[in-house]
Amino acid sequence: MDLKPYYAVLRQTSLLRGMRDDELDTMMQCFAPRVRRYQKGEILLLAGFENREMGIVLEGEISAFKNTPDGGNVVITHMGPGGLFGDVLSGSSERSPVSVMAQTDCLALWLPYQKIIRPCAKLHATHLQLLQNLVLTISNKYFALDRRVELLICKSLRARIAIWLLDQAEHAKSDTFAVSLTRAGLAEYLNCDRSALSRELSRMQKDGLLETYRGSFKLLDKDGLRAQCQ
């Protein structure tokens, strides 16, 4: 498959960020990645199985979730084009604790982990940059996971919502932003009931903290939201 049309997407990942077309050509030749299409609801990675590949979302959206003892699940993360997953799991001998599912029809590229950590005989300079990017990626994901744990241990739903909203605004670099998560998806991510989420967002609007319409949010009082995180 010709991957050149997806080079802009590949450059969005923390693993391949900033690489030129010729450098990506070299990486793709060395890795010989496999590319596969998935239908909505199809599993890309199943909990309980080993994984030796890193995945990159080229089209569509996916979510990673962890099953709970009561038969439910908690969404760990949600990704669109440029999302990188399996990068931490593929370097471990442990089985995956999470599953990854296609939230929409999607296209994913899979990179073999062993070829990433073991440069080919030509020792391309680009490969050194790739390894540096991998270390930085894993480090950043550690801190992102710590932030996720901080969110989930909040007893107050309002505090969880406030933390999430402030993180989204920081990521978007704007107090007005849109998200791809549906209300049901956000409820899963925040580990709460959908109706409870809707009620709390309505109350926060009445308190002048934010405005929301479908998948869009506008933060009106960031100091007030920070106060809710205490």
N, C-alpha and C positions, 0 to 999 in steps of 0.2 A: 504493500500500500504506500502511495506517495504521501509522506507526512509534511511536506513543505507547506501546504495550506494551513497546517496547525502550528507552525513554528511560533507565531505570535502568542498562541495559547501556552505552548511549552515554556516560553520565556517568562510567563507570568508565575511559574512555579518557583519556589525558593531553591529547588535543586538545579534548575537550568537558567536561572535569572541572568540576564545580561549577555547571553551567548549570541554570537553572530551566526548568520546562516551557515557559513562554512564550518564553524565549530559544531553546530548542531548536525550538519551532514556527517562529520567525523564520528560524533557520538552515536548517531543512529546506525552507522555502518558497523561500529564496534559492538553495539548491544544487540542488534537485530531484534528489536522489541516486537512483541505480538500485539495485535490490535483486535479488539472484539466489541461487537455491539450487544447491548443488553436491553431488554424490554422493561417497562415500568413494573416494579415489584420483583424483578429477578435479583437473585443473590450474586454479588460479585465475590464476596469473601464470607465464609461461614465460620462462626465461632466453633472452637474445638478442633480445628484443623491447622496444620503448619502452613506457613506462607513464606515463600522465598522470592517474591517479586514485589516491586513497588508499583503502585498504580497511579496514573495521571488521568484526570477527567478531561476529555477533549470536547465532548458535547454532553448537554443534559445536566442532571443533578443527581447526587447520591447522598445517603446519610449512613453514618455508622452508629450502631446501637448495641446496648448490652442487655441481655435478658435478665429479668429479676426472678426471685424464687416463687413469686405468686403468679408467674406466667405472663407478666407484662414485660415491657422493655423501656429503657431510658435512652433517649437519643444523646449520643456523645458529641457528634459534630455533623454539620451539613455542608456540602461542597458543591460548587458549580465548576464550569470550565477553568482549568488551571489548578484545580484542587489536587493535592498530593496525599496519597494514603498508603498504608502498609509499609512506610519507610522505617518505622521503628520495629514493627513486628518481623519484617523480613530478615533482620539481622539477629534475631533471637532463635534459640532452639525450642522455645516454648510455643505451645499452640495458641492460636488467636483467641483472646478473651471477648472479642467483639465480632459482630457480623456487619457487612456492608451491603446495602440494598440500593437498587436504582429507584429513585423517586420519580423519575421521568424516563422515557426512552433515552438511552445514553450511549456514548462511545468512550471506551477506556483503552489506554495504552499501558502495557505492562513491561517494566524493565527488570531484567534478572539481577538480583542483588550481588551475586558473586562476581559478575562482570564489572560492577561498579566499584567494588572494594579491591578488586585485583586487576590493575591496569594491564592492557594488552602489551605485547612485546615492543610496540612502537613508542610507548610511553608519551603519548600526546600531552602537551602542556595543558590542554583543555581539561584533561582528566584530573590534574591536580586541583584546578579550580572547582571541579565537580565534587571532589572529596571534601574540600573546605566548605562548600555549600551544604553538603550532607551533614557535617558536624553542626553547622549553624542551624540547620533545619531541625535536627533532633533536639538541640538545646532550646530553641524557641518553642517547640511542641511541649517540652517539659513545663515551661512556664505557663503555656496556654492551659495545660492540664491542671496545673496548680490553681489557676484562675477559675477553671470549671468546677473544681472541688470546692473552692471558696463560695461559689455561687450556690451549689447544691446543699451545702450544710447550713445555709441561711434558713432559719425557721419561718421567717416572714416571707410570704409570697411577694409582697410589695418590694421588699429588699432585693429579692431575686430579679424582679422585673427591672428595678432601678439599676442594678449592676449590669444587667444585660444591655439596657438602653445606652448607658454611658459607654460601654465597650463598643457598641455598634457605631455610636457617634464618633468615637476616637478613630475607629477603623475607616469610617467614611470621610473623616476630616470635615465634618459638617454637622450642624445640629438638626438638619433635615435630611432624612435618608429613607430609602426603601429597602425592604428585605424580601428574600424569596420564600421564607418560611410562611406557611399558612398558619392560621390561629391554632389549628389542631397540631401542626408541627411544632409551633412555639410552645404549646402546652406540654408536649412530650419532652422538649428540650429543657424546660423549666421544671419538669417532673411535677405537674399539677393538673387539675381537672380543667378542661377547656372552658366550661361555664364560669369557673372560679377566676380564670385568667381574664375573661371578658368583663366580669364584674369589677375586678380590681383595676383594669385599664380605664373603665368608665369612671370609677371613683377618682383616679389620678388625673383624669381630664377635668373633672369638676373642681379638683383642688388646684388647678392651674399649673400642673407640672408638665403637661404635654398635650399635644393634639395628635390624633391618629385617624387615618382613613384607609381601610383595607390593609395593604402591606406597607403603608408609608407612616412615618413618625416625624414629629417636629418637637424637639425638646424646648420647652418654654422657660423652665427654671432648673438649670443644672445644679445649682447650689442646693436647691430643695431636694433634688433627686439624690445627691450625695449624702444629704442628711438622712435619707431613708435607708442608706446602706449601713448605718451604724448599728 
